[in-house]
Amino acid sequence: MDIVFEYRQILLEGAGVTVSLAVLSLLLSIVFGLMGAFAKLSQSRITRRIGGIYTTFVRSVPDLVLMMLIFYGASAKRPAFGAM
């Protein structure tokens, strides 16, 4: 129990990061979901088509694979550490 007391500040910071990441993920998913829904309900044929492609892609790819695509795809766009 002394170890938990010793590392309480680090544990609280980690919990704060976890909660803020969860809230940010929720907000982003709501925004992307609403954009896809509005695109599918649009009067424009092109916008409906793009919304259909987006929803088909997101629904057909398993969640873990989609998370890995986003994580590794985003890190591939970033320069490597120390490459500046």
ZIQUI-V191989 format. One record per backbone hydrogen bond with DSSP energy under -0.5 kcal/mol. NH is the residue of the N-H (numbers start at 1). CO is the residue of the C=O. Records with the same first field share a line. If there is no record, write none. Layout:
NH=CO / CO
This chain:
5=1
6=2
7=3
8=5
11=7
12=8
13=9
14=10
15=11
16=12
17=13
18=14
19=15
20=16
21=17
22=18
23=19
24=20
25=21
26=22
27=23
28=24
29=25
30=26
31=27
32=28
33=29
34=30
35=31
36=32
37=33
38=34
39=35
40=36
41=37
42=39
48=44
49=45
50=46
51=47
52=48
53=49
54=50
55=51
56=52
57=53
58=54
59=55
60=56
61=57
66=62
67=63
68=64
69=65
70=66
71=67
72=68
73=69
74=70
75=71
76=72
77=73
78=74
83=80
